[in-house]
Amino acid sequence: MNQSPFVTSLFREAVQGVVGGSVTWLLTCTLAGVIATAAAEGAQDVSWAWAFAWIGHLAVAGIGVWGLILLCIHAGCLGALVHGTERVLRVAVIAFISQLTTSGIVVVTFEPDALRRVTIVWLAFATPAIVYLIGGFLKQAHE
């Protein structure tokens, strides 16, 4: 998939910086939190308050020692987006996977009946993201 250098550069410029990086990171984490929360609720209505469920998920995860690792991943991703990186999409995908995993664990902890739905949704969204990351790392190693 060859992209024009102009389009790639334009995308990178738009996503990086304090505003672009913060908005990109916020939207990525929000999307992952909503996906995991909606999976737990099934067919019920999804409230817009759930858009910021990821903040609560990070807080609950932060209470445990394992949550500190995830907070460091998020801080690193936000820092990379704000300060600039050649691999913008890779950083956003890493933030997405870590937030989806965090939100999934927290949701299942409080609603054990949602394990199957959350697992299916996690696999549906995380598998393509992980394949993309592995493909990118392999391509980079061969360059």
PAKERO-567452 format. One record per residue: residue number from 1; x, y, z of N, C-alpha, C in turn. Coordinates in Angstrom, 3 decimals. Layout:
BEGIN
site k NUM&n.u X&n.v Y&n.w Z&ca.u X&ca.v Y&ca.w Z&c.u X&c.v Y&c.w Z
...
//
This chain:
BEGIN
site k 1&n.u 0.845&n.v -1.167&n.w 0.000&ca.u 0.000&ca.v 0.000&ca.w 0.000&c.u 0.891&c.v 1.230&c.w 0.000
site k 2&n.u 1.128&n.v 1.802&n.w -1.159&ca.u 1.948&ca.v 3.000&ca.w -1.285&c.u 1.087&c.v 4.235&c.w -1.118
site k 3&n.u 1.496&n.v 5.081&n.w -0.192&ca.u 0.813&ca.v 6.338&ca.w 0.017&c.u 1.710&c.v 7.447&c.w -0.479
site k 4&n.u 1.099&n.v 8.503&n.w -0.921&ca.u 1.900&ca.v 9.628&ca.w -1.386&c.u 2.617&c.v 10.253&c.w -0.198
site k 5&n.u 3.868&n.v 10.653&n.w -0.377&ca.u 4.615&ca.v 11.279&ca.w 0.720&c.u 3.923&c.v 12.544&c.w 1.221
site k 6&n.u 3.232&n.v 13.251&n.w 0.335&ca.u 2.530&ca.v 14.466&ca.w 0.741&c.u 1.398&c.v 14.149&c.w 1.711
site k 7&n.u 0.592&n.v 13.121&n.w 1.386&ca.u -0.525&ca.v 12.734&ca.w 2.246&c.u -0.005&c.v 12.236&c.w 3.585
site k 8&n.u 1.029&n.v 11.422&n.w 3.562&ca.u 1.616&ca.v 10.908&ca.w 4.796&c.u 2.151&c.v 12.049&c.w 5.648
site k 9&n.u 2.832&n.v 12.978&n.w 5.037&ca.u 3.382&ca.v 14.121&ca.w 5.757&c.u 2.269&c.v 15.001&c.w 6.329
site k 10&n.u 1.230&n.v 15.217&n.w 5.534&ca.u 0.104&ca.v 16.032&ca.w 5.973&c.u -0.586&c.v 15.388&c.w 7.169
site k 11&n.u -0.794&n.v 14.072&n.w 7.109&ca.u -1.407&ca.v 13.343&ca.w 8.221&c.u -0.543&c.v 13.453&c.w 9.480
site k 12&n.u 0.745&n.v 13.232&n.w 9.324&ca.u 1.668&ca.v 13.292&ca.w 10.455&c.u 1.662&c.v 14.680&c.w 11.091
site k 13&n.u 1.682&n.v 15.720&n.w 10.267&ca.u 1.671&ca.v 17.096&ca.w 10.775&c.u 0.376&c.v 17.396&c.w 11.529
site k 14&n.u -0.750&n.v 16.894&n.w 11.028&ca.u -2.042&ca.v 17.155&ca.w 11.656&c.u -2.177&c.v 16.467&c.w 13.002
site k 15&n.u -1.581&n.v 15.297&n.w 13.130&ca.u -1.750&ca.v 14.499&ca.w 14.340&c.u -0.734&c.v 14.858&c.w 15.421
site k 16&n.u 0.381&n.v 15.430&n.w 15.045&ca.u 1.413&ca.v 15.736&ca.w 16.023&c.u 1.246&c.v 17.140&c.w 16.582
site k 17&n.u 1.928&n.v 17.399&n.w 17.666&ca.u 1.827&ca.v 18.684&ca.w 18.339&c.u 0.942&c.v 18.550&c.w 19.562
site k 18&n.u 0.867&n.v 19.608&n.w 20.336&ca.u 0.118&ca.v 19.556&ca.w 21.591&c.u -1.365&c.v 19.307&c.w 21.330
site k 19&n.u -1.963&n.v 20.070&n.w 20.427&ca.u -3.395&ca.v 19.919&ca.w 20.170&c.u -3.682&c.v 18.627&c.w 19.408
site k 20&n.u -3.020&n.v 18.425&n.w 18.273&ca.u -3.272&ca.v 17.232&ca.w 17.462&c.u -2.962&c.v 15.950&c.w 18.197
site k 21&n.u -1.834&n.v 15.912&n.w 18.902&ca.u -1.457&ca.v 14.711&ca.w 19.645&c.u -2.404&c.v 14.413&c.w 20.792
site k 22&n.u -2.798&n.v 15.457&n.w 21.510&ca.u -3.722&ca.v 15.270&ca.w 22.636&c.u -5.091&c.v 14.801&c.w 22.158
site k 23&n.u -5.588&n.v 15.409&n.w 21.089&ca.u -6.896&ca.v 15.024&ca.w 20.549&c.u -6.848&c.v 13.593&c.w 20.014
site k 24&n.u -5.785&n.v 13.250&n.w 19.313&ca.u -5.645&ca.v 11.892&ca.w 18.777&c.u -5.615&c.v 10.872&c.w 19.906
site k 25&n.u -4.828&n.v 11.145&n.w 20.926&ca.u -4.730&ca.v 10.227&ca.w 22.065&c.u -6.070&c.v 10.128&c.w 22.786
site k 26&n.u -6.736&n.v 11.255&n.w 23.009&ca.u -8.021&ca.v 11.275&ca.w 23.701&c.u -9.070&c.v 10.476&c.w 22.922
site k 27&n.u -9.150&n.v 10.687&n.w 21.620&ca.u -10.122&ca.v 9.958&ca.w 20.804&c.u -9.825&c.v 8.459&c.w 20.767
site k 28&n.u -8.550&n.v 8.108&n.w 20.696&ca.u -8.154&ca.v 6.699&ca.w 20.673&c.u -8.564&c.v 6.007&c.w 21.969
site k 29&n.u -8.259&n.v 6.628&n.w 23.093&ca.u -8.599&ca.v 6.034&ca.w 24.396&c.u -10.101&c.v 6.003&c.w 24.616
site k 30&n.u -10.791&n.v 7.064&n.w 24.183&ca.u -12.245&ca.v 7.117&ca.w 24.335&c.u -12.906&c.v 6.002&c.w 23.533
site k 31&n.u -12.473&n.v 5.824&n.w 22.300&ca.u -13.039&ca.v 4.777&ca.w 21.450&c.u -12.847&c.v 3.397&c.w 22.074
site k 32&n.u -11.658&n.v 3.131&n.w 22.572&ca.u -11.389&ca.v 1.826&ca.w 23.188&c.u -12.242&c.v 1.620&c.w 24.441
site k 33&n.u -12.391&n.v 2.653&n.w 25.259&ca.u -13.212&ca.v 2.543&ca.w 26.462&c.u -14.678&c.v 2.309&c.w 26.154
site k 34&n.u -15.179&n.v 3.006&n.w 25.140&ca.u -16.581&ca.v 2.844&ca.w 24.743&c.u -16.821&c.v 1.450&c.w 24.185
site k 35&n.u -15.886&n.v 0.939&n.w 23.393&ca.u -16.050&ca.v -0.392&ca.w 22.800&c.u -16.158&c.v -1.455&c.w 23.891
site k 36&n.u -15.270&n.v -1.407&n.w 24.868&ca.u -15.297&ca.v -2.409&ca.w 25.947&c.u -16.539&c.v -2.259&c.w 26.817
site k 37&n.u -16.928&n.v -1.030&n.w 27.114&ca.u -18.098&ca.v -0.800&ca.w 27.954&c.u -19.369&c.v -1.222&c.w 27.221
site k 38&n.u -19.472&n.v -0.898&n.w 25.950&ca.u -20.650&ca.v -1.278&ca.w 25.171&c.u -20.756&c.v -2.794&c.w 25.039
site k 39&n.u -19.626&n.v -3.476&n.w 24.946&ca.u -19.648&ca.v -4.941&ca.w 24.857&c.u -20.224&c.v -5.543&c.w 26.125
site k 40&n.u -19.958&n.v -4.925&n.w 27.259&ca.u -20.464&ca.v -5.440&ca.w 28.529&c.u -21.967&c.v -5.248&c.w 28.648
site k 41&n.u -22.465&n.v -4.180&n.w 28.055&ca.u -23.888&ca.v -3.872&ca.w 28.172&c.u -24.730&c.v -4.600&c.w 27.151
site k 42&n.u -24.132&n.v -5.145&n.w 26.126&ca.u -24.889&ca.v -5.869&ca.w 25.106&c.u -25.723&c.v -4.930&c.w 24.263
site k 43&n.u -26.998&n.v -5.197&n.w 24.146&ca.u -27.874&ca.v -4.436&ca.w 23.249&c.u -28.508&c.v -3.216&c.w 23.914
site k 44&n.u -28.186&n.v -2.938&n.w 25.153&ca.u -28.773&ca.v -1.785&ca.w 25.836&c.u -28.217&c.v -0.493&c.w 25.258
site k 45&n.u -28.918&n.v 0.588&n.w 25.536&ca.u -28.467&ca.v 1.897&ca.w 25.068&c.u -27.132&c.v 2.267&c.w 25.700
site k 46&n.u -26.275&n.v 2.896&n.w 24.895&ca.u -24.974&ca.v 3.343&ca.w 25.373&c.u -25.070&c.v 4.835&c.w 25.665
site k 47&n.u -24.861&n.v 5.201&n.w 26.893&ca.u -24.921&ca.v 6.608&ca.w 27.294&c.u -23.647&c.v 7.327&c.w 26.872
site k 48&n.u -23.766&n.v 8.606&n.w 26.555&ca.u -22.590&ca.v 9.393&ca.w 26.187&c.u -21.627&c.v 9.536&c.w 27.352
site k 49&n.u -22.106&n.v 9.342&n.w 28.568&ca.u -21.213&ca.v 9.393&ca.w 29.735&c.u -20.160&c.v 8.292&c.w 29.646
site k 50&n.u -20.479&n.v 7.221&n.w 28.909&ca.u -19.532&ca.v 6.125&ca.w 28.760&c.u -18.343&c.v 6.506&c.w 27.920
site k 51&n.u -18.457&n.v 7.598&n.w 27.191&ca.u -17.344&ca.v 8.027&ca.w 26.347&c.u -16.099&c.v 8.271&c.w 27.183
site k 52&n.u -16.300&n.v 8.621&n.w 28.436&ca.u -15.156&ca.v 8.862&ca.w 29.306&c.u -14.994&c.v 7.762&c.w 30.351
site k 53&n.u -15.550&n.v 6.597&n.w 30.055&ca.u -15.396&ca.v 5.449&ca.w 30.947&c.u -13.932&c.v 5.068&c.w 31.093
site k 54&n.u -13.140&n.v 5.342&n.w 30.062&ca.u -11.723&ca.v 4.965&ca.w 30.086&c.u -10.980&c.v 5.666&c.w 31.213
site k 55&n.u -11.420&n.v 6.864&n.w 31.608&ca.u -10.767&ca.v 7.549&ca.w 32.737&c.u -10.957&c.v 6.726&c.w 34.003
site k 56&n.u -12.189&n.v 6.270&n.w 34.224&ca.u -12.453&ca.v 5.411&ca.w 35.382&c.u -11.724&c.v 4.092&c.w 35.296
site k 57&n.u -11.640&n.v 3.555&n.w 34.091&ca.u -10.926&ca.v 2.292&ca.w 33.910&c.u -9.443&c.v 2.457&c.w 34.240
site k 58&n.u -8.857&n.v 3.574&n.w 33.803&ca.u -7.448&ca.v 3.821&ca.w 34.138&c.u -7.265&c.v 4.047&c.w 35.631
site k 59&n.u -8.228&n.v 4.729&n.w 36.261&ca.u -8.128&ca.v 4.960&ca.w 37.705&c.u -8.195&c.v 3.646&c.w 38.472
site k 60&n.u -9.128&n.v 2.778&n.w 38.087&ca.u -9.238&ca.v 1.472&ca.w 38.749&c.u -7.971&c.v 0.654&c.w 38.504
site k 61&n.u -7.466&n.v 0.684&n.w 37.269&ca.u -6.241&ca.v -0.050&ca.w 36.947&c.u -5.057&c.v 0.545&c.w 37.692
site k 62&n.u -5.046&n.v 1.862&n.w 37.857&ca.u -3.949&ca.v 2.522&ca.w 38.557&c.u -3.884&c.v 2.176&c.w 40.024
site k 63&n.u -5.020&n.v 1.779&n.w 40.600&ca.u -5.036&ca.v 1.369&ca.w 42.002&c.u -4.189&c.v 0.108&c.w 42.187
site k 64&n.u -4.220&n.v -0.747&n.w 41.189&ca.u -3.389&ca.v -1.948&ca.w 41.223&c.u -2.026&c.v -1.646&c.w 40.622
site k 65&n.u -1.049&n.v -2.400&n.w 40.971&ca.u 0.306&ca.v -2.179&ca.w 40.469&c.u 0.362&c.v -2.350&c.w 38.946
site k 66&n.u -0.414&n.v -3.287&n.w 38.387&ca.u -0.401&ca.v -3.516&ca.w 36.946&c.u -0.865&c.v -2.283&c.w 36.193
site k 67&n.u -1.684&n.v -1.459&n.w 36.830&ca.u -2.169&ca.v -0.252&ca.w 36.181&c.u -1.088&c.v 0.785&c.w 35.957
site k 68&n.u -0.045&n.v 0.750&n.w 36.763&ca.u 1.047&ca.v 1.709&ca.w 36.595&c.u 1.770&c.v 1.488&c.w 35.266
site k 69&n.u 1.891&n.v 0.248&n.w 34.867&ca.u 2.520&ca.v -0.062&ca.w 33.579&c.u 1.684&c.v 0.531&c.w 32.450
site k 70&n.u 0.368&n.v 0.374&n.w 32.540&ca.u -0.518&ca.v 0.909&ca.w 31.503&c.u -0.498&c.v 2.426&c.w 31.482
site k 71&n.u -0.414&n.v 3.046&n.w 32.654&ca.u -0.324&ca.v 4.503&ca.w 32.699&c.u 0.977&c.v 4.978&c.w 32.048
site k 72&n.u 2.049&n.v 4.224&n.w 32.243&ca.u 3.323&ca.v 4.570&ca.w 31.593&c.u 3.221&c.v 4.418&c.w 30.080
site k 73&n.u 2.521&n.v 3.396&n.w 29.613&ca.u 2.321&ca.v 3.215&ca.w 28.167&c.u 1.555&c.v 4.405&c.w 27.604
site k 74&n.u 0.500&n.v 4.810&n.w 28.292&ca.u -0.281&ca.v 5.956&ca.w 27.833&c.u 0.546&c.v 7.242&c.w 27.853
site k 75&n.u 1.322&n.v 7.427&n.w 28.886&ca.u 2.165&ca.v 8.628&ca.w 28.962&c.u 3.186&c.v 8.631&c.w 27.817
site k 76&n.u 3.761&n.v 7.488&n.w 27.529&ca.u 4.716&ca.v 7.387&ca.w 26.427&c.u 4.069&c.v 7.656&c.w 25.081
site k 77&n.u 2.862&n.v 7.124&n.w 24.876&ca.u 2.147&ca.v 7.356&ca.w 23.616&c.u 1.766&c.v 8.826&c.w 23.463
site k 78&n.u 1.250&n.v 9.426&n.w 24.519&ca.u 0.889&ca.v 10.841&ca.w 24.462&c.u 2.121&c.v 11.694&c.w 24.217
site k 79&n.u 3.213&n.v 11.372&n.w 24.895&ca.u 4.460&ca.v 12.106&ca.w 24.691&c.u 4.976&c.v 11.984&c.w 23.264
site k 80&n.u 4.891&n.v 10.790&n.w 22.704&ca.u 5.353&ca.v 10.587&ca.w 21.324&c.u 4.501&c.v 11.377&c.w 20.343
site k 81&n.u 3.200&n.v 11.425&n.w 20.574&ca.u 2.322&ca.v 12.177&ca.w 19.675&c.u 2.544&c.v 13.682&c.w 19.800
site k 82&n.u 2.740&n.v 14.152&n.w 21.019&ca.u 2.928&ca.v 15.591&ca.w 21.239&c.u 4.276&c.v 16.061&c.w 20.715
site k 83&n.u 5.314&n.v 15.286&n.w 20.945&ca.u 6.673&ca.v 15.692&ca.w 20.557&c.u 7.045&c.v 15.293&c.w 19.131
site k 84&n.u 6.254&n.v 14.435&n.w 18.528&ca.u 6.504&ca.v 14.044&ca.w 17.141&c.u 7.137&c.v 12.676&c.w 17.026
site k 85&n.u 6.672&n.v 11.928&n.w 16.051&ca.u 7.192&ca.v 10.593&ca.w 15.775&c.u 6.959&c.v 10.275&c.w 14.297
site k 86&n.u 7.782&n.v 9.435&n.w 13.752&ca.u 7.608&ca.v 9.009&ca.w 12.363&c.u 6.465&c.v 8.006&c.w 12.227
site k 87&n.u 6.147&n.v 7.299&n.w 13.280&ca.u 5.151&ca.v 6.227&ca.w 13.256&c.u 3.915&c.v 6.623&c.w 14.064
site k 88&n.u 3.187&n.v 7.615&n.w 13.591&ca.u 2.022&ca.v 8.138&ca.w 14.306&c.u 0.952&c.v 7.069&c.w 14.491
site k 89&n.u 0.608&n.v 6.373&n.w 13.421&ca.u -0.448&ca.v 5.371&ca.w 13.499&c.u -0.059&c.v 4.232&c.w 14.439
site k 90&n.u 1.197&n.v 3.861&n.w 14.431&ca.u 1.668&ca.v 2.799&ca.w 15.335&c.u 1.467&c.v 3.203&c.w 16.792
site k 91&n.u 1.777&n.v 4.445&n.w 17.118&ca.u 1.612&ca.v 4.930&ca.w 18.491&c.u 0.140&c.v 4.932&c.w 18.881
site k 92&n.u -0.733&n.v 5.384&n.w 17.971&ca.u -2.171&ca.v 5.396&ca.w 18.252&c.u -2.709&c.v 3.975&c.w 18.444
site k 93&n.u -2.211&n.v 3.031&n.w 17.657&ca.u -2.653&ca.v 1.637&ca.w 17.785&c.u -2.200&c.v 1.049&c.w 19.119
site k 94&n.u -1.003&n.v 1.364&n.w 19.547&ca.u -0.520&ca.v 0.882&ca.w 20.844&c.u -1.382&c.v 1.441&c.w 21.970
site k 95&n.u -1.708&n.v 2.722&n.w 21.914&ca.u -2.580&ca.v 3.330&ca.w 22.924&c.u -3.960&c.v 2.674&c.w 22.904
site k 96&n.u -4.476&n.v 2.402&n.w 21.700&ca.u -5.793&ca.v 1.773&ca.w 21.566&c.u -5.802&c.v 0.382&c.w 22.185
site k 97&n.u -4.818&n.v -0.433&n.w 21.848&ca.u -4.775&ca.v -1.811&ca.w 22.368&c.u -4.627&c.v -1.806&c.w 23.889
site k 98&n.u -3.761&n.v -0.949&n.w 24.411&ca.u -3.571&ca.v -0.937&ca.w 25.869&c.u -4.830&c.v -0.467&c.w 26.577
site k 99&n.u -5.538&n.v 0.526&n.w 26.007&ca.u -6.781&ca.v 0.986&ca.w 26.638&c.u -7.895&c.v -0.034&c.w 26.485
site k 100&n.u -7.991&n.v -0.679&n.w 25.336&ca.u -9.012&ca.v -1.713&ca.w 25.148&c.u -8.798&c.v -2.858&c.w 26.127
site k 101&n.u -7.555&n.v -3.240&n.w 26.323&ca.u -7.235&ca.v -4.311&ca.w 27.275&c.u -7.562&c.v -3.882&c.w 28.698
site k 102&n.u -7.162&n.v -2.663&n.w 29.071&ca.u -7.445&ca.v -2.149&ca.w 30.413&c.u -8.947&c.v -2.100&c.w 30.658
site k 103&n.u -9.678&n.v -1.503&n.w 29.717&ca.u -11.123&ca.v -1.379&ca.w 29.877&c.u -11.792&c.v -2.748&c.w 29.930
site k 104&n.u -11.334&n.v -3.668&n.w 29.099&ca.u -11.892&ca.v -5.018&ca.w 29.118&c.u -11.689&c.v -5.711&c.w 30.451
site k 105&n.u -10.493&n.v -5.595&n.w 31.009&ca.u -10.207&ca.v -6.229&ca.w 32.312&c.u -11.066&c.v -5.617&c.w 33.408
site k 106&n.u -11.165&n.v -4.294&n.w 33.433&ca.u -11.949&ca.v -3.626&ca.w 34.475&c.u -13.433&c.v -3.959&c.w 34.342
site k 107&n.u -13.961&n.v -3.951&n.w 33.124&ca.u -15.373&ca.v -4.259&ca.w 32.907&c.u -15.684&c.v -5.681&c.w 33.354
site k 108&n.u -14.837&n.v -6.619&n.w 32.989&ca.u -15.069&ca.v -8.020&ca.w 33.358&c.u -14.909&c.v -8.220&c.w 34.864
site k 109&n.u -14.042&n.v -7.447&n.w 35.488&ca.u -13.879&ca.v -7.542&ca.w 36.946&c.u -15.171&c.v -7.185&c.w 37.660
site k 110&n.u -15.863&n.v -6.156&n.w 37.174&ca.u -17.100&ca.v -5.719&ca.w 37.817&c.u -18.341&c.v -6.432&c.w 37.286
site k 111&n.u -18.272&n.v -6.971&n.w 36.068&ca.u -19.392&ca.v -7.697&ca.w 35.470&c.u -18.893&c.v -9.014&c.w 34.890
site k 112&n.u -18.702&n.v -10.026&n.w 35.740&ca.u -18.148&ca.v -11.302&ca.w 35.262&c.u -18.992&c.v -11.964&c.w 34.173
site k 113&n.u -20.285&n.v -11.666&n.w 34.120&ca.u -21.142&ca.v -12.259&ca.w 33.093&c.u -20.804&c.v -11.745&c.w 31.693
site k 114&n.u -20.080&n.v -10.653&n.w 31.611&ca.u -19.751&ca.v -10.040&ca.w 30.317&c.u -18.462&c.v -10.592&c.w 29.714
site k 115&n.u -17.848&n.v -11.561&n.w 30.344&ca.u -16.551&ca.v -12.070&ca.w 29.886&c.u -16.586&c.v -12.519&c.w 28.426
site k 116&n.u -17.576&n.v -13.283&n.w 28.051&ca.u -17.629&ca.v -13.801&ca.w 26.680&c.u -17.775&c.v -12.667&c.w 25.668
site k 117&n.u -18.705&n.v -11.731&n.w 25.919&ca.u -18.919&ca.v -10.618&ca.w 24.987&c.u -17.682&c.v -9.734&c.w 24.885
site k 118&n.u -17.069&n.v -9.428&n.w 26.018&ca.u -15.876&ca.v -8.573&ca.w 26.012&c.u -14.723&c.v -9.275&c.w 25.306
site k 119&n.u -14.576&n.v -10.561&n.w 25.514&ca.u -13.515&ca.v -11.319&ca.w 24.846&c.u -13.701&c.v -11.321&c.w 23.332
site k 120&n.u -14.913&n.v -11.523&n.w 22.876&ca.u -15.181&ca.v -11.526&ca.w 21.437&c.u -14.887&c.v -10.153&c.w 20.837
site k 121&n.u -15.336&n.v -9.112&n.w 21.507&ca.u -15.099&ca.v -7.755&ca.w 21.014&c.u -13.606&c.v -7.438&c.w 21.048
site k 122&n.u -12.917&n.v -7.847&n.w 22.127&ca.u -11.478&ca.v -7.591&ca.w 22.221&c.u -10.755&c.v -8.283&c.w 21.060
site k 123&n.u -11.111&n.v -9.534&n.w 20.802&ca.u -10.467&ca.v -10.256&ca.w 19.698&c.u -10.765&c.v -9.599&c.w 18.353
site k 124&n.u -11.992&n.v -9.143&n.w 18.163&ca.u -12.375&ca.v -8.526&ca.w 16.891&c.u -11.612&c.v -7.228&c.w 16.625
site k 125&n.u -11.335&n.v -6.464&n.w 17.660&ca.u -10.659&ca.v -5.183&ca.w 17.472&c.u -9.147&c.v -5.267&c.w 17.681
site k 126&n.u -8.702&n.v -6.075&n.w 18.602&ca.u -7.274&ca.v -6.130&ca.w 18.917&c.u -6.487&c.v -6.984&c.w 17.920
site k 127&n.u -7.085&n.v -8.028&n.w 17.387&ca.u -6.354&ca.v -8.895&ca.w 16.466&c.u -5.857&c.v -8.148&c.w 15.231
site k 128&n.u -6.709&n.v -7.391&n.w 14.516&ca.u -6.177&ca.v -6.643&ca.w 13.370&c.u -5.126&c.v -5.607&c.w 13.778
site k 129&n.u -5.313&n.v -5.004&n.w 14.946&ca.u -4.351&ca.v -4.009&ca.w 15.418&c.u -3.002&c.v -4.661&c.w 15.711
site k 130&n.u -3.022&n.v -5.820&n.w 16.326&ca.u -1.780&ca.v -6.527&ca.w 16.638&c.u -1.100&c.v -7.003&c.w 15.353
site k 131&n.u -1.888&n.v -7.467&n.w 14.395&ca.u -1.328&ca.v -7.880&ca.w 13.104&c.u -0.666&c.v -6.685&c.w 12.429
site k 132&n.u -1.311&n.v -5.532&n.w 12.475&ca.u -0.724&ca.v -4.310&ca.w 11.910&c.u 0.600&c.v -3.977&c.w 12.591
site k 133&n.u 0.640&n.v -4.057&n.w 13.926&ca.u 1.874&ca.v -3.749&ca.w 14.655&c.u 2.993&c.v -4.719&c.w 14.296
site k 134&n.u 2.698&n.v -5.990&n.w 14.284&ca.u 3.719&ca.v -6.986&ca.w 13.967&c.u 4.231&c.v -6.787&c.w 12.542
site k 135&n.u 3.322&n.v -6.548&n.w 11.606&ca.u 3.719&ca.v -6.290&ca.w 10.228&c.u 4.603&c.v -5.055&c.w 10.121
site k 136&n.u 4.275&n.v -4.014&n.w 10.855&ca.u 5.084&ca.v -2.790&ca.w 10.850&c.u 6.460&c.v -3.026&c.w 11.434
site k 137&n.u 6.528&n.v -3.773&n.w 12.529&ca.u 7.823&ca.v -4.046&ca.w 13.143&c.u 8.689&c.v -4.920&c.w 12.233
site k 138&n.u 8.068&n.v -5.903&n.w 11.581&ca.u 8.834&ca.v -6.760&ca.w 10.651&c.u 9.327&c.v -5.965&c.w 9.461
site k 139&n.u 8.468&n.v -5.105&n.w 8.928&ca.u 8.864&ca.v -4.269&ca.w 7.791&c.u 10.008&c.v -3.333&c.w 8.176
site k 140&n.u 9.919&n.v -2.773&n.w 9.373&ca.u 10.975&ca.v -1.873&ca.w 9.848&c.u 12.282&c.v -2.617&c.w 10.062
site k 141&n.u 12.209&n.v -3.859&n.w 10.530&ca.u 13.411&ca.v -4.646&ca.w 10.752&c.u 14.111&c.v -4.997&c.w 9.445
site k 142&n.u 13.353&n.v -5.117&n.w 8.371&ca.u 13.936&ca.v -5.445&ca.w 7.067&c.u 14.453&c.v -4.237&c.w 6.312
site k 143&n.u 14.157&n.v -3.039&n.w 6.795&ca.u 14.627&ca.v -1.820&ca.w 6.107&c.u 16.040&c.v -1.476&c.w 6.475
//
